[in-house]
């Protein structure tokens, strides 16, 4: 009987009895990673192209349409014709829509990652309305007039509202479940809105301006306002984007995250700080615009997956595109008047919110 060589020499042909030779699994994994990276890069380029197109559309369409020749001339610095002057006037509004949309989309993705709650959104969790209440109170009772002061006060109100909602949602059995946080946020948002109304109604000197601001919009934008809020948005964005790896760890659960060396409390607090800064600054300059932070991250997960290193920048990009598109729609559908962007995003986001609740049954992420 011929002995079977259990250890064939290097380079020898495999025995037929050994079965088919399988390709090394890491080769397929590397190919899959490259394919995913290529697909994400294509989505990134597509998103940038869509955002650029929407920005041009925002300059060309509104209460009156502007010829494309005037739009291009206005971008080059010309303002000799009526069309060129109108296009130049729309530039800061478009820039503000891009910045605020990016901030809200990024903040929503961070909040969903921090809370592992698919319903987390600055509007649904009462963060935006908490910022609004803080600003209204400071203006009505303390005579706040500084635009930069609005931003600091709004960030403080957003932070207090977020802490309050999380505390209320954590009460009882089970801790801070997605459903309890959503209910606590909705109830708190309604209460904050009632308090805002109670503060504003007796004050005719501030009531008119605040009614428009409470709806949420980017009309009346100027580069002065953008310059005042841009540093805060930049800091909040940097903190949020740098928290991407920590959010990936938190997605595994607190125990596993701690087991791989993540300082859970610090990671959650840092990411939440970035979201609060973004929400406060965006609310101070544009009012409490809702549902952008809910719709955008879910859409981005369908495109690029759950890795926050990709999800966060894509959420900022898609948030900018969504708010810019909503602003254009609001200006076009009600000519020569306009519908504030906060109303348009609510019409888009409310059905989306119901769909998420029914589809996911408010599971944690």
Buried (B, 14 or more C-beta within 10 A) or exposed (E): EEEEEEEEEEEEEEEEEEEEEEEEEEEEEEEEEEEBEEEBEEBBEEBEEBBEEBBBBBBBBBEEEBEEEBBBBBBEEBBEBEBBBBBBBBBBBBBBBBBBBBBBBBBBBBBBBBBBBBBBBBBBBBBBBBBBBBBBBBBBEEEBEEBEBBBBBBBBBBBBBBEBBBEBBBEEEEEBBBBBBBBBBBBBBEBBBEBBBEBBEEEEEBBEEBEBBBBBBBBEBEEEBBEBBBEBBBBBBEBBBEBBEBBBBBBEEBEEBBEEEBEBEEBBEBBBBBBBBBBBBBBBBBBBBBBBBBBBBBBBBEBBBBBBEBBBBBBBBBBBBBBBBBBBBBBBEEEEEBBBBBBBBBBBBEEBBEEBBEEBEBEBB
